[in-house]
Amino acid sequence: MTTVTNPVANVGRATLEFLADVGRLCIFAAQSILAVFTPPFYFANLGRQLLSVGFYSLPVVGLTALFTGAVLAQQIYIGTGRFNAESTVPTIVVFGITRELGPVIASLMVAGRVSAAMAAELGTMRVTEQIDALTTLATNPFRYLIAPRVLAATLMLPILVLIGDIIGVMGGWALATTVLEYNSVGYLQRTVDFLETWDVISGLIKAGVFGFIIALMGCYQGFNSSGGAQGVGRATTNAVVSASILILAANYIITSIVFTD
Amino acid sequence: MATPKLSLQHIHKRFGAKVVLDGVNLDVDAGESVVVMGGSGTGKSVMLKCVLGLIQPDSGRILLDGQDITHVHGREREQLLRRFGMLFQGGALFDSLRVWRNVSFGLISAQRMSKRDARAKAVEILAKVGLGPEVGDLRPAELSGGMQKRVALARAIATNPEIIFFDEPTAGLDPIMADVINKLIIERVREMGATALTITHDMASARKIADRIGMLHGGKIIWIGPAAEVDRSGNPYVEQFIHGRAEGPITMAVRRQ
């Protein structure tokens, strides 16, 4: 077995396995998107997912946004204070939240909640043969299980991020008007003065992409899990880790290619 | 000679280097109940999953009423699967749905039956497997193992399939409950005139429900004959298996494929 000790062969094998994985993921993504647009549609399942991805993520997104906005205002106040530009704090806070921190932090938090839940649920269904049972009952698991999850996450993330944006700005405002003694009306006026619609929209578009990634990774890892309880645990971990990394990578790519202005 | 209802011809399947099915040939006639026995990990489940299309065989043909269904996919496969029922080993009940929704799943999703009709039908089918209407509102997790098997049986027969597969129908049940399930299987299958293919390693169950018994070993059906003749097979593998001896030509693989 010379191949085992040959480092070049190992690199080659790892590369091939990686590419095969990417290929499988792309096929899975294409099948998922196709399933979203082909009947039958399972509206009850979609409703349940909208509720679990959207509504039940509100507390975690809201709290994260609140603290992020507040700490952002505090830090930017210190930074801008070094060259007497404290009046720019509201503008920078809203800019940072709507374009970057809102979508990224909210999505990372939701990835932890939702990707994990999806991977665990679908993984358990896989290892207990429930997914095979679906197929034998003439029901396509992509349409029944995956399409509602992918669609729900893609639709709900922008809404969650918009709410997070507002709460984040209010977090900054709350800190600025209490701790830093800004004028309340002046702060809010400054916030909207230099804000452009595109700042918000670009963040929401990102959020939609991140939502898709969150559901895709949760479903992909769960759907392909094997090996009992341990396999489901592995799928859950992989889902959260891969979703988080893909979100950050996608964020960079989207920002650098699409949102340069 | 009539065309067999289901015919497996030279089915090969390997996972990596491990050859699981090495040329399986099996004919099942319409209305017949065939039991395939074999040790754990001999590929019995893989065989059923090949027929259902859950696993694609590497080579060979699967014929249903003489038609090749080996490479049927997508919507056509969905149509095809409506003619099958499957009882999974662990039940595979949908734990997010109540019992009556489980039982009527095929009726609602595949036959587009209304929820109200499906619910009435579910109660009717539950009665056939000896369960009262109050069970319909429970969740699968609230049921005992034997009850779960009954619900799974009810789900498998709900759509009146032409062919029903039973994957280890009595595994994990006490002998009495196992016999109850065996009886239910015989009654329901006879009543519907369905064709049944069962895989099991429970000899008592095999004798009870089979018209013919086959033995899967080394990826092949090495013996098949009428159920009454299983004790006079003259095949050392079959004899070792039905008497449950550790010594003999079969040596147990310790690892799963």
HADDOCK unambig.tbl for C-alpha pairs under 7 A between the chains (distance, minus, plus):
assign (segid A and resid 128 and name CA) (segid B and resid 90 and name CA) 6.86 0.50 0.50
assign (segid A and resid 128 and name CA) (segid B and resid 92 and name CA) 5.69 0.50 0.50
assign (segid A and resid 129 and name CA) (segid B and resid 92 and name CA) 5.36 0.50 0.50
assign (segid A and resid 130 and name CA) (segid B and resid 92 and name CA) 4.73 0.50 0.50
assign (segid A and resid 130 and name CA) (segid B and resid 93 and name CA) 6.41 0.50 0.50
assign (segid A and resid 130 and name CA) (segid B and resid 94 and name CA) 6.20 0.50 0.50
assign (segid A and resid 132 and name CA) (segid B and resid 54 and name CA) 6.93 0.50 0.50
assign (segid A and resid 133 and name CA) (segid B and resid 92 and name CA) 6.42 0.50 0.50
assign (segid A and resid 136 and name CA) (segid B and resid 81 and name CA) 5.81 0.50 0.50
assign (segid A and resid 136 and name CA) (segid B and resid 86 and name CA) 6.86 0.50 0.50
assign (segid A and resid 137 and name CA) (segid B and resid 81 and name CA) 6.86 0.50 0.50
assign (segid A and resid 137 and name CA) (segid B and resid 82 and name CA) 6.72 0.50 0.50
assign (segid A and resid 137 and name CA) (segid B and resid 106 and name CA) 5.27 0.50 0.50
assign (segid A and resid 138 and name CA) (segid B and resid 78 and name CA) 4.66 0.50 0.50
assign (segid A and resid 138 and name CA) (segid B and resid 79 and name CA) 6.92 0.50 0.50
assign (segid A and resid 138 and name CA) (segid B and resid 81 and name CA) 5.55 0.50 0.50
assign (segid A and resid 138 and name CA) (segid B and resid 82 and name CA) 5.86 0.50 0.50
assign (segid A and resid 138 and name CA) (segid B and resid 110 and name CA) 6.13 0.50 0.50
assign (segid A and resid 139 and name CA) (segid B and resid 78 and name CA) 6.98 0.50 0.50
assign (segid A and resid 139 and name CA) (segid B and resid 109 and name CA) 6.81 0.50 0.50
